[in-house]
């Protein structure tokens, strides 16, 4: 009898033994020398259940449901016995379609979704695999796993090994299936890091170094890059705002990648709003290199589905049709440079789903650059640092922590992880930091700031909420004005930022333009190179206030005393982590006054108080019931781990230019990523309210605005016009 794994829509069939061997070969390649036998073993096991006669009938058009994944899991238990090593493969194989399960217990019946319950299921005869497949020797796999885990492995070591091998397996499974369906290999991209570094340094060194600030900028960058030959799991690049952190960090990452043979560079940034502008910077430098932009706006994942439609299920049987598999085959990050968000990066790691977790093996052997790493929600500090530690200690990656206001991560990890994360400071001499203090601070308290905006100088107003920024924008009538928030599409944000830059330049050069006033959310605090004479910042965390201050007198062309950063409060109360950070900053203001706001002592004290204030809210999975040694509840962890309370969702805004792409989307063969420049961002809760208002249509998980009048090119999507409020971030 011939056994098959998949059927093309044309009727052609893929042999089961060919699919198993192809998947095993790819998985072993992804795992590298350290785990190649284990990954190969998982690849050969994963579809053994397709040797069941019932599965072959189902593939030929039969209607009976078949759980094919559990057979390979049971085989692993048979080979290794009831041991931790057997469980490694049982987790991986049983979950390769439905997701890594919870461990469960002996008292559960076989209808439950846990690993313990599924291993109780009866299977049809699948013994024919013995005639077609030869597994790697058990002793070889055992020795490899024990050597990798080391003596006395922690639950974290065990958990991440399972995630890593699961990633290798599921990505290999997707790609071998894709290879069969499309009759071609997926293109693999690599980068010549030395050439990239040459091009970057040519641009970086072309900047003038004449003023004191420019000379200080060049010296700080020189000092940081002089340590590129020092090996360390984690590096700290703590540079003042305006000192050229982005290009310096990229130069350092390229140098380390060149020296150590890293496969890719992954930039992890806090905000979806600066994904595109960061990627555009890299694309301009390396026009012949593919730059992948990946954020939550283009991932209609399980979190969003569950919020909108209730609990969703992903049965093992979804692997029957090739279309079901390919539909889930989103990016696996097999490109040299990726720009992504904190949410996408860490939630992919702690997901239990193949669609997200398949990219984990491509986070290994990488340079990981965490921009503004201090913005990570403190309640998730422990699992985020555990992920960084695992990737750098076990999986060949190096991390670069990048910020202008860095807490003491060595001390924090020592306190909250139980041991210090080894961090190498790239700029030990911080004597030049004072050169970047280019403005003075003033605390306005609770004040109406509109009367203070007279239009006589370029002014930036940064607000905590979209509603506040829009209200101030609409209430301002004295001169040229702009509004920036994620309610605008990236295309319109880029256009507006371009116009702002032109006007700022014209005012500076005395070409008769009136000064501009910009009302923005915090998206302008990172990666947006603008220079204002005055900045007004709604009270927030000290780090956010200092980031906004970096947009005041950015090049130091004006006297410090003439460049003011004014802190104000609004009537629109903040919530959650944002309010906690603002409260701590208030205490620093009262204790030290505005004159010492940017001092290293104030910054250190701010973070010390902030972490102590939220210590009780920290999610320590190590001590959780979800993480007992060698008994990991992967599904529970994935359900609990969310960096933000509400994921961002992209709403496609139709226009004349994208009419054809929108029509293709509605016809079922469109690509949301081609429309990403025309997507406004909303929270999942705003999305639900917009759906309830009947102003959106849904096309296979992608949402399109059906009321063009609800989008304004000046301020973006008018969510509050349909929901009656505007309280969203």
C-alpha positions as CSV (number, residue, x, y, z in Angstrom):
1,X,0.0,0.0,0.0
2,X,1.2,3.5,-0.8
3,X,0.9,6.2,2.0
4,X,0.4,9.9,1.3
5,X,0.7,13.0,3.4
6,X,-1.0,15.7,1.3
7,X,-3.0,16.2,-1.8
8,X,-2.7,19.1,-4.2
9,X,-6.0,20.6,-5.5
10,X,-5.0,19.1,-8.8
11,X,-5.1,15.7,-7.2
12,X,-1.4,15.0,-7.1
13,X,-0.2,13.4,-3.9
14,X,2.9,13.8,-1.7
15,X,4.3,10.5,-0.4
16,X,4.2,10.3,3.4
17,X,7.7,8.9,3.7
18,X,9.0,11.8,1.4
19,X,7.2,14.4,3.6
20,X,8.6,12.9,6.8
21,X,12.2,12.8,5.5
22,X,11.9,16.3,3.9
23,X,10.6,17.7,7.2
24,X,13.2,15.9,9.2
25,X,16.1,17.2,7.0
26,X,14.9,20.8,7.2
27,X,14.3,20.6,11.0
28,X,17.8,19.2,11.5
29,X,19.2,22.0,9.4
30,X,17.4,24.7,11.4
31,X,18.4,23.2,14.7
32,X,22.2,23.2,13.9
33,X,24.8,20.8,15.1
34,X,23.9,21.0,18.8
35,X,20.4,19.6,18.3
36,X,20.3,18.2,14.7
37,X,19.5,14.5,15.8
38,X,16.7,15.6,18.1
39,X,15.1,17.8,15.5
40,X,15.4,15.0,12.9
41,X,13.8,12.6,15.3
42,X,10.9,15.0,15.8
43,X,10.5,15.5,12.1
44,X,10.3,11.8,11.4
45,X,7.8,11.2,14.3
46,X,5.4,14.1,13.6
47,X,3.1,12.6,11.0
48,X,3.5,8.8,11.8
49,X,-0.3,8.9,12.5
50,X,-0.9,9.4,8.8
51,X,0.0,5.7,8.3
52,X,-3.4,4.9,9.8
53,X,-5.8,3.6,7.2
54,X,-8.5,6.0,8.5
55,X,-6.3,9.0,7.6
56,X,-5.6,7.7,4.1
57,X,-9.4,7.3,3.6
58,X,-9.9,10.9,4.9
59,X,-7.2,12.2,2.5
60,X,-9.1,10.5,-0.3
61,X,-12.3,12.3,0.6
62,X,-13.6,10.4,3.6
63,X,-15.5,12.3,6.4
64,X,-14.2,10.6,9.5
65,X,-12.1,12.8,11.8
66,X,-8.6,11.5,12.6
67,X,-6.2,12.6,15.3
68,X,-2.9,11.8,13.5
69,X,-0.6,13.9,15.8
70,X,-0.9,11.8,18.9
71,X,0.5,8.7,17.3
72,X,4.0,10.1,17.0
73,X,3.7,11.4,20.6
74,X,2.8,7.9,21.8
75,X,5.7,6.5,19.9
76,X,8.1,8.8,21.7
77,X,6.7,7.7,25.0
78,X,7.2,4.1,23.9
79,X,10.8,4.6,22.9
80,X,11.9,6.8,25.8
81,X,9.5,5.5,28.4
82,X,7.7,7.8,30.9
83,X,10.7,10.2,31.1
84,X,11.3,13.9,30.7
85,X,13.0,13.2,27.4
86,X,10.0,11.3,26.1
87,X,7.8,14.2,27.2
88,X,9.9,16.6,25.1
89,X,8.9,14.8,21.9
90,X,5.4,14.1,23.1
91,X,4.7,17.8,23.6
92,X,6.2,18.7,20.2
93,X,4.6,16.1,18.1
94,X,1.2,16.1,19.7
95,X,1.0,19.9,19.4
96,X,2.4,20.4,15.9
97,X,-1.1,21.4,14.6
98,X,-3.2,22.3,17.6
99,X,-0.4,24.0,19.5
100,X,1.8,23.1,22.5
101,X,-0.6,21.8,25.2
102,X,-0.8,22.0,28.9
103,X,0.6,18.9,30.7
104,X,-2.6,17.8,32.4
105,X,-2.8,14.9,34.9
106,X,-3.5,11.2,35.0
107,X,-7.1,11.8,36.1
108,X,-8.3,13.4,32.9
109,X,-10.2,11.6,30.2
110,X,-9.1,11.4,26.6
111,X,-11.6,14.1,25.4
112,X,-9.5,16.9,27.1
113,X,-6.9,18.8,25.1
114,X,-4.0,18.3,27.6
115,X,-1.0,16.1,26.7
116,X,-1.8,13.6,29.4
117,X,-5.4,13.2,28.1
118,X,-4.4,13.0,24.5
119,X,-1.8,10.3,25.2
120,X,-4.7,8.1,26.4
121,X,-6.4,8.1,23.0
122,X,-6.6,5.0,21.0
123,X,-5.0,5.0,17.5
124,X,-5.5,2.9,14.5
125,X,-2.7,0.7,13.2
126,X,0.1,2.9,12.0
127,X,2.9,0.3,12.3
128,X,3.6,0.5,8.5
129,X,6.0,3.3,9.3
130,X,8.6,0.7,10.4
131,X,9.0,-0.4,6.7
132,X,9.6,3.1,5.4
133,X,11.3,5.2,8.2
134,X,14.5,4.7,10.2
135,X,14.7,6.9,13.3
136,X,18.0,8.2,14.7
137,X,19.4,5.9,17.5
138,X,17.8,6.6,20.9
139,X,21.2,6.7,22.6
140,X,22.4,9.4,20.2
141,X,19.4,11.6,20.8
142,X,19.5,11.1,24.5
143,X,23.2,12.0,24.7
144,X,22.6,15.1,22.6
145,X,19.7,16.4,24.7
146,X,21.4,15.7,28.0
147,X,24.6,17.5,26.8
148,X,22.5,20.5,25.6
149,X,20.5,20.8,28.8
150,X,23.6,20.4,31.0
151,X,23.6,19.4,34.7
152,X,20.6,20.2,36.8
153,X,18.5,22.0,34.1
154,X,15.9,24.5,35.2
155,X,12.3,24.4,34.1
156,X,13.2,27.4,31.9
157,X,15.9,25.4,30.2
158,X,13.5,22.6,29.6
159,X,10.7,24.8,28.4
160,X,12.8,26.8,25.9
161,X,14.3,23.6,24.5
162,X,10.8,22.4,23.7
163,X,9.9,25.7,22.2
164,X,13.0,25.7,20.0
165,X,12.6,22.1,18.7
166,X,8.9,22.8,18.2
167,X,9.8,25.8,16.1
168,X,12.3,23.8,14.0
169,X,9.7,21.1,13.4
170,X,6.7,23.3,12.6
171,X,8.6,25.6,10.3
172,X,10.1,22.6,8.5
173,X,6.6,21.1,8.2
174,X,5.1,24.3,6.8
175,X,8.0,24.7,4.3
176,X,8.1,21.1,3.1
177,X,4.4,21.2,2.5
178,X,4.8,24.6,0.7
179,X,7.6,23.1,-1.4
180,X,5.2,20.3,-2.5
181,X,2.3,22.6,-3.3
182,X,4.2,25.3,-5.1
183,X,6.7,23.0,-6.7
184,X,9.6,25.3,-5.8
185,X,12.0,26.0,-2.9
186,X,11.4,29.2,-0.9
187,X,14.2,31.7,-1.6
188,X,16.7,32.1,1.2
189,X,18.2,35.5,1.7
190,X,21.6,36.3,3.3
191,X,23.5,39.5,3.8
192,X,27.1,40.5,3.3
193,X,27.5,42.2,6.6
194,X,30.9,43.7,5.7
195,X,29.4,45.5,2.7
196,X,26.5,46.7,4.8
197,X,28.8,48.0,7.5
198,X,30.9,49.9,4.8
199,X,27.8,51.6,3.5
200,X,26.5,52.5,6.9
201,X,29.9,53.9,8.1
202,X,30.2,56.0,5.0
203,X,26.9,57.7,5.8
204,X,27.5,57.9,9.6
205,X,31.0,59.4,9.1
206,X,29.7,62.0,6.6
207,X,27.9,64.0,9.3
208,X,29.6,67.2,10.3
209,X,31.5,67.3,13.6
210,X,32.1,71.0,14.1
211,X,29.9,72.1,17.1
212,X,30.5,70.9,20.6
213,X,27.4,68.8,20.4
214,X,28.4,67.2,17.1
215,X,31.9,66.4,18.4
216,X,30.4,64.9,21.6
217,X,28.1,62.8,19.4
218,X,31.0,61.5,17.3
219,X,33.1,60.7,20.4
220,X,30.3,58.7,22.1
221,X,29.8,56.7,19.0
222,X,33.5,56.1,18.6
223,X,33.7,54.9,22.3
224,X,30.8,52.5,21.8
225,X,32.1,51.0,18.6
226,X,35.6,50.6,20.0
227,X,34.3,47.7,22.2
228,X,33.0,45.7,19.2
229,X,35.7,43.1,19.8
230,X,34.5,42.4,23.4
231,X,32.3,39.2,23.6
232,X,29.3,39.5,25.9
233,X,25.8,38.0,25.9
234,X,24.2,41.4,26.5
235,X,25.5,44.9,25.7
236,X,24.2,48.2,27.0
237,X,24.2,51.3,24.7
238,X,23.0,54.0,27.0
239,X,23.2,57.3,24.9
240,X,21.5,60.6,25.4
241,X,18.6,61.5,23.1
242,X,20.0,63.2,19.9
243,X,23.4,61.4,20.1
244,X,22.7,59.1,17.1
245,X,21.7,55.9,18.9
246,X,19.9,54.3,15.9
247,X,22.8,54.4,13.4
248,X,25.4,53.7,16.1
249,X,23.4,50.7,17.3
250,X,23.1,49.4,13.8
251,X,26.8,49.8,13.2
252,X,27.6,47.9,16.4
253,X,25.1,45.1,15.5
254,X,26.6,44.8,12.0
255,X,30.1,44.7,13.4
256,X,29.2,41.9,15.9
257,X,27.3,40.0,13.2
258,X,30.3,40.2,10.9
259,X,32.7,39.1,13.6
260,X,30.6,36.2,14.9
261,X,28.8,35.0,11.8
262,X,25.3,35.9,13.0
263,X,22.5,35.0,10.6
264,X,20.3,38.0,11.1
265,X,19.7,41.3,12.9
266,X,16.4,41.8,14.7
267,X,15.4,45.3,15.8
268,X,12.7,45.1,18.5
269,X,11.0,48.4,19.1
270,X,8.2,49.5,21.4
271,X,5.7,51.1,19.1
272,X,4.0,50.0,15.9
273,X,3.9,53.6,14.8
274,X,7.7,53.7,14.2
275,X,8.0,50.3,12.5
276,X,7.8,51.8,9.0
277,X,10.1,54.8,9.6
278,X,12.7,52.5,11.2
279,X,12.5,50.1,8.2
280,X,12.6,53.0,5.8
281,X,15.9,54.2,7.3
282,X,17.3,50.7,6.8
283,X,15.9,50.4,3.3
284,X,17.5,53.6,2.3
285,X,20.9,52.4,3.6
286,X,20.5,48.9,2.0
287,X,18.2,49.2,-1.0
288,X,19.2,45.7,-2.3
289,X,18.4,43.9,1.0
290,X,15.0,42.6,2.0
291,X,13.9,44.3,5.2
292,X,11.0,42.6,6.9
293,X,8.5,44.7,8.9
294,X,6.4,42.6,11.2
295,X,4.0,44.0,13.8
296,X,0.7,43.0,15.3
297,X,-1.4,45.2,13.0
298,X,-1.0,42.6,10.3
299,X,-1.5,39.5,12.4
300,X,-5.1,38.5,13.0
301,X,-4.1,36.2,15.8
302,X,-5.9,34.1,18.4
303,X,-6.0,36.9,21.0
304,X,-8.1,39.1,18.7
305,X,-10.3,36.2,17.6
306,X,-11.0,35.2,21.2
307,X,-11.8,38.8,22.2
308,X,-14.3,39.3,19.4
309,X,-15.8,35.9,18.9
310,X,-15.1,33.9,22.1
311,X,-12.9,30.8,22.5
312,X,-11.5,29.5,19.3
313,X,-10.3,25.9,18.6
314,X,-7.6,24.6,16.3
315,X,-8.3,20.9,15.8
316,X,-5.6,18.5,14.9
317,X,-7.6,17.7,11.8
318,X,-6.9,21.1,10.2
319,X,-3.7,19.6,8.7
320,X,-5.7,17.5,6.3
321,X,-6.1,20.1,3.6
322,X,-3.0,21.8,2.2
323,X,-4.9,25.1,2.0
324,X,-5.4,25.1,5.8
325,X,-1.7,24.7,6.3
326,X,-0.6,27.4,3.9
327,X,-3.1,29.8,5.2
328,X,-1.2,29.9,8.5
329,X,2.2,30.1,6.8
330,X,3.1,33.7,7.8
331,X,6.7,35.0,8.1
332,X,9.2,32.8,9.7
333,X,11.8,35.6,9.8
334,X,14.1,33.9,7.4
335,X,15.6,37.3,6.2
336,X,18.7,39.1,7.2
337,X,17.1,42.2,8.9
338,X,13.8,42.2,10.7
339,X,12.1,45.2,12.3
340,X,9.4,44.2,14.8
341,X,7.7,45.2,18.1
342,X,8.1,44.1,21.7
343,X,4.6,42.6,21.5
344,X,5.3,40.6,18.3
345,X,8.8,39.4,19.5
346,X,7.9,38.3,23.1
347,X,4.4,37.1,22.4
348,X,5.7,34.9,19.6
349,X,8.2,33.3,22.0
350,X,5.6,32.7,24.7
351,X,2.9,31.6,22.2
352,X,2.0,27.9,22.0
353,X,0.8,28.2,18.4
354,X,2.8,27.0,15.4
355,X,2.0,30.2,13.3
356,X,3.8,32.4,15.9
357,X,6.3,30.1,17.5
358,X,7.7,28.8,14.2
359,X,9.9,31.9,13.9
360,X,11.6,31.2,17.3
361,X,14.5,29.2,15.8
362,X,15.3,32.2,13.6
363,X,15.8,34.3,16.7
364,X,18.8,32.1,17.5
365,X,22.2,33.0,16.1
366,X,21.0,36.6,15.8
367,X,21.9,40.1,17.0
368,X,18.9,41.3,19.0
369,X,18.6,45.0,19.3
370,X,16.0,46.2,21.9
371,X,15.3,49.8,21.3
372,X,14.0,51.7,24.4
373,X,14.0,48.5,26.3
374,X,13.0,50.3,29.5
375,X,9.5,50.7,28.0
376,X,8.8,47.0,28.5
377,X,5.8,46.6,30.9
378,X,7.3,46.0,34.3
379,X,4.8,43.3,35.2
380,X,6.4,41.1,32.4
381,X,10.0,42.0,33.2
382,X,10.9,38.6,34.5
383,X,9.7,36.4,31.6
384,X,11.1,38.9,29.0
385,X,14.5,38.8,30.7
386,X,14.3,35.0,30.9
387,X,13.7,34.9,27.2
388,X,16.7,37.2,26.5
389,X,18.9,35.1,28.8
390,X,17.9,31.8,27.1
391,X,18.5,33.2,23.6
392,X,21.9,34.6,24.6
393,X,23.1,31.7,26.8
394,X,21.8,28.7,24.9
395,X,21.0,29.7,21.4
396,X,23.9,31.7,20.1
397,X,22.4,35.2,20.1
398,X,23.6,38.5,21.5
399,X,21.4,41.3,22.8
400,X,22.0,45.0,22.6
401,X,19.9,47.1,25.1
402,X,19.4,50.6,23.6
403,X,18.0,53.6,25.3
404,X,18.6,57.2,26.5
405,X,17.4,56.5,30.1
406,X,18.5,53.1,31.1
407,X,17.7,51.4,34.4
408,X,20.4,49.3,36.0
409,X,19.6,46.0,34.4
410,X,22.4,44.0,36.1
411,X,21.0,45.0,39.5
412,X,17.3,44.4,38.4
413,X,18.0,41.0,37.0
414,X,20.0,40.1,40.1
415,X,17.1,41.0,42.3
416,X,14.2,39.6,40.2
417,X,15.8,36.7,38.3
418,X,18.0,35.6,41.3
419,X,21.2,36.2,39.3
420,X,22.6,39.1,37.3
421,X,22.3,39.1,33.6
422,X,25.9,39.8,32.3
423,X,25.7,43.3,30.8
424,X,28.7,45.1,29.2
425,X,28.4,48.9,29.2
426,X,29.7,50.2,25.8
427,X,30.1,53.8,27.1
428,X,31.7,53.7,30.5
429,X,32.8,57.3,30.3
430,X,29.6,59.4,30.5
431,X,31.3,62.8,31.0
432,X,30.1,64.1,27.7
433,X,26.4,63.5,28.5
434,X,26.0,67.0,29.9
435,X,26.6,68.4,26.4
436,X,23.2,67.0,25.4
437,X,21.4,68.9,28.1
438,X,20.1,71.5,25.7
439,X,16.9,72.8,27.4
440,X,15.4,73.8,30.7
441,X,12.3,72.3,32.4
442,X,9.3,74.0,33.8
443,X,6.3,72.4,35.7
444,X,3.0,74.1,34.7
445,X,0.9,71.9,36.9
446,X,-2.8,71.5,35.9
447,X,-3.0,74.2,33.3
448,X,-4.9,75.1,30.1
449,X,-2.1,75.2,27.7
450,X,-4.0,76.5,24.6
451,X,-3.7,80.2,25.8
452,X,0.1,79.6,26.1
453,X,0.4,78.7,22.5
454,X,0.7,82.0,20.6
455,X,2.2,80.6,17.4
456,X,5.3,82.7,17.7
457,X,7.7,79.7,17.7
458,X,7.8,76.1,16.6
459,X,6.1,74.1,19.4
460,X,5.5,70.4,20.0
461,X,2.8,69.3,22.4
462,X,3.0,65.6,23.4
463,X,-0.1,64.0,25.0
464,X,-0.7,60.7,26.7
465,X,-3.9,59.9,24.8
466,X,-5.2,60.3,21.2
467,X,-8.2,62.1,22.5
468,X,-6.2,64.8,24.3
469,X,-4.0,65.5,21.2
470,X,-7.0,65.7,18.9
471,X,-9.0,68.0,21.3
472,X,-6.1,70.4,21.6
473,X,-5.5,70.3,17.9
474,X,-9.1,71.2,17.2
475,X,-9.1,73.9,19.8
476,X,-6.0,75.7,18.6
477,X,-6.7,78.5,16.1
478,X,-3.6,80.7,16.1
479,X,-1.4,79.3,13.3
480,X,-0.2,76.4,11.2
481,X,-0.9,73.1,13.1
482,X,-0.6,69.4,12.7
483,X,-1.9,66.3,14.6
484,X,-0.1,62.9,14.8
485,X,-1.4,59.7,16.2
486,X,-1.8,56.0,15.2
487,X,-5.4,56.8,14.1
488,X,-3.6,58.1,11.0
489,X,-2.3,55.6,8.4
490,X,1.5,55.2,8.1
491,X,1.2,56.8,4.7
492,X,-0.5,59.9,6.1
493,X,1.8,60.1,9.1
494,X,4.8,60.0,6.8
495,X,3.3,62.7,4.7
496,X,2.6,64.9,7.7
497,X,6.0,64.4,9.2
498,X,7.5,65.3,5.9
499,X,5.5,68.5,5.8
500,X,6.5,69.3,9.3
501,X,10.2,68.9,8.5
502,X,9.8,71.2,5.5
503,X,8.1,73.9,7.5
504,X,10.6,73.7,10.3
505,X,13.5,74.0,7.8
506,X,11.8,77.0,6.1
507,X,11.3,78.7,9.5
508,X,14.9,78.1,10.5
509,X,16.2,79.5,7.1
510,X,14.0,82.6,7.4
511,X,12.0,81.9,4.3
512,X,8.8,83.6,5.5
513,X,7.0,80.5,6.8
514,X,5.0,80.9,10.0
515,X,6.0,78.6,12.9
516,X,4.2,75.3,13.4
517,X,2.5,73.7,16.3
518,X,2.3,69.9,16.4
519,X,0.0,68.0,18.7
520,X,1.1,64.4,19.0
521,X,0.9,61.2,21.1
522,X,4.1,59.6,22.3
523,X,4.8,58.1,18.9
524,X,6.9,61.2,18.1
525,X,9.3,60.4,21.0
526,X,11.1,57.6,19.2
527,X,12.8,57.6,15.8
528,X,11.4,61.0,14.7
529,X,14.1,63.5,14.0
530,X,12.4,66.9,14.6
531,X,13.7,70.0,16.3
532,X,11.4,72.4,18.1
533,X,12.0,75.6,20.1
534,X,9.5,74.6,22.7
535,X,8.1,71.3,23.9
536,X,5.1,70.8,26.1
537,X,4.8,67.3,27.6
538,X,1.8,66.0,29.4
539,X,3.1,64.4,32.6
540,X,4.1,60.9,32.0
541,X,7.1,58.6,33.0
542,X,10.4,60.4,33.5
543,X,11.8,58.4,30.5
544,X,9.0,59.7,28.3
545,X,9.5,63.3,29.4
546,X,13.2,63.1,28.6
547,X,12.5,61.5,25.2
548,X,10.1,64.4,24.4
549,X,12.8,66.8,25.6
550,X,15.1,65.4,23.0
551,X,13.0,67.1,20.4
552,X,13.7,70.5,21.9
553,X,16.7,72.3,20.6
554,X,17.9,69.0,19.1
555,X,21.0,70.3,17.5
556,X,21.9,72.8,20.3
557,X,21.6,75.8,18.0
558,X,19.8,77.9,20.5
559,X,20.7,78.8,24.1
560,X,19.7,76.3,26.7
561,X,17.8,79.0,28.6
562,X,15.7,79.9,25.5
563,X,14.6,76.3,25.0
564,X,11.8,75.2,27.3
565,X,10.2,71.9,28.1
566,X,7.0,72.5,29.9
567,X,5.2,69.7,31.9
568,X,1.5,69.9,32.2
569,X,-1.5,67.8,33.3
570,X,-4.8,67.4,31.4
571,X,-8.3,66.5,32.5
572,X,-8.1,63.2,30.7
573,X,-6.8,60.7,33.2
574,X,-4.3,58.1,32.2
575,X,-4.6,54.4,33.1
576,X,-2.5,51.4,34.0
577,X,1.2,51.3,33.6
578,X,1.2,54.8,32.1
579,X,-0.4,56.3,35.2
580,X,2.0,54.5,37.5
581,X,5.0,55.9,35.6
582,X,3.5,59.4,35.7
583,X,2.9,59.1,39.5
584,X,6.5,58.1,40.1
585,X,7.7,61.0,37.9
586,X,5.5,63.4,40.0
587,X,7.4,62.2,43.1
588,X,10.8,62.9,41.5
589,X,9.6,66.4,40.5
590,X,8.5,67.1,44.0
591,X,11.7,65.7,45.5
592,X,14.4,67.1,43.2
593,X,12.7,69.9,41.2
594,X,12.8,70.5,37.5
595,X,16.4,71.6,37.5
596,X,17.6,68.0,38.3
597,X,15.1,66.1,36.2
598,X,17.7,64.8,33.7
599,X,20.4,64.0,36.3
600,X,21.7,60.4,36.5
601,X,20.7,60.3,40.1
602,X,17.1,61.3,39.3
603,X,16.8,58.7,36.5
604,X,18.3,55.9,38.8
605,X,15.9,56.8,41.6
606,X,12.9,56.9,39.2
607,X,13.5,53.4,38.0
608,X,14.2,52.1,41.5
609,X,10.9,53.4,42.8
610,X,9.1,52.3,39.6
611,X,10.2,48.7,39.9
612,X,9.5,48.6,43.6
613,X,6.1,50.1,43.1
614,X,5.2,47.3,40.6
615,X,7.0,44.4,42.3
616,X,3.8,42.8,43.4
617,X,2.4,42.9,39.8
618,X,5.4,41.1,38.3
619,X,4.4,37.9,36.6
620,X,7.0,35.3,37.8
621,X,6.2,32.2,35.8
622,X,9.0,30.4,37.4
623,X,7.0,30.2,40.6
624,X,3.7,29.7,38.8
625,X,1.7,26.5,38.7
626,X,2.1,26.7,34.9
627,X,5.8,26.0,35.2
628,X,6.6,23.0,37.4
629,X,9.8,21.3,36.5
630,X,9.3,19.0,33.4
631,X,5.6,19.8,33.5
632,X,4.9,22.9,31.5
633,X,1.4,24.3,30.8
634,X,2.2,25.9,27.5
635,X,-1.4,26.7,26.6
636,X,-2.0,28.4,29.9
637,X,1.2,30.5,29.6
638,X,0.3,31.6,26.1
639,X,-3.2,32.6,27.3
640,X,-1.8,34.6,30.2
641,X,1.2,36.3,28.5
642,X,0.2,39.6,26.9
643,X,2.5,42.6,27.0
644,X,-0.4,45.0,26.5
645,X,-4.0,44.7,27.5
646,X,-5.3,45.2,24.0
647,X,-3.6,44.2,20.8
648,X,-3.4,46.7,18.0
649,X,-5.4,45.9,14.9
650,X,-5.0,47.4,11.4
651,X,-8.1,48.9,9.8
652,X,-7.8,49.3,6.0
653,X,-8.7,52.8,4.9
654,X,-9.9,52.6,1.2
655,X,-8.8,55.4,-1.2
656,X,-8.4,55.9,-5.0
657,X,-4.9,54.6,-5.0
658,X,-5.6,51.3,-3.2
659,X,-9.0,50.5,-4.8
660,X,-7.6,47.6,-6.8
661,X,-5.8,46.1,-3.8
662,X,-8.9,46.4,-1.6
663,X,-11.0,44.8,-4.3
664,X,-8.5,41.9,-4.5
665,X,-8.7,41.6,-0.7
666,X,-12.5,41.3,-0.8
667,X,-12.2,38.8,-3.7
668,X,-10.2,36.5,-1.4
669,X,-6.8,36.8,-3.0
670,X,-5.5,40.1,-1.6
671,X,-2.6,40.7,0.7
672,X,-3.0,42.8,3.8
673,X,0.7,43.5,3.9
674,X,0.4,45.3,0.6
675,X,-2.1,47.6,2.3
676,X,-0.2,48.2,5.5
677,X,0.6,51.8,4.5
678,X,-3.2,52.4,4.5
679,X,-4.0,50.8,7.8
680,X,-5.1,52.9,10.8
681,X,-4.4,51.3,14.2
682,X,-7.1,50.7,16.8
683,X,-7.2,48.5,20.0
684,X,-9.2,45.3,19.9
685,X,-11.8,46.9,22.1
686,X,-12.2,49.8,19.7
687,X,-12.4,47.3,16.9
688,X,-15.3,45.6,18.6
689,X,-17.1,49.0,19.0
690,X,-16.5,49.8,15.3
691,X,-18.0,46.5,14.3
692,X,-21.0,47.0,16.6
693,X,-21.5,50.4,14.9
694,X,-21.6,48.7,11.5
695,X,-18.9,50.8,9.9
696,X,-16.5,47.9,9.1
697,X,-16.6,44.9,6.9
698,X,-14.5,41.7,7.6
699,X,-12.7,39.8,4.9
700,X,-11.0,36.6,6.3
701,X,-9.8,38.4,9.4
702,X,-9.0,41.7,7.7
703,X,-11.1,44.8,8.4
704,X,-12.0,47.5,5.9
705,X,-13.6,50.8,6.7
706,X,-16.9,51.1,4.8
707,X,-17.6,54.7,5.9
708,X,-14.9,56.9,4.2
709,X,-16.3,60.0,5.9
710,X,-15.0,58.6,9.2
711,X,-11.4,59.0,8.1
712,X,-9.8,62.4,8.1
713,X,-6.4,63.0,6.4
714,X,-5.5,65.5,9.1
715,X,-6.4,63.5,12.3
716,X,-7.1,60.0,11.1
717,X,-9.9,57.6,12.0
718,X,-12.6,59.2,14.0
719,X,-13.4,56.4,16.4
720,X,-15.2,58.6,18.8
721,X,-17.7,59.7,16.2
722,X,-19.1,56.1,16.2
723,X,-18.5,55.1,19.8
724,X,-19.4,58.2,21.6
725,X,-16.0,58.4,23.3
726,X,-12.3,58.9,22.5
727,X,-10.6,57.5,25.5
728,X,-8.2,55.3,23.7
729,X,-4.5,55.4,23.6
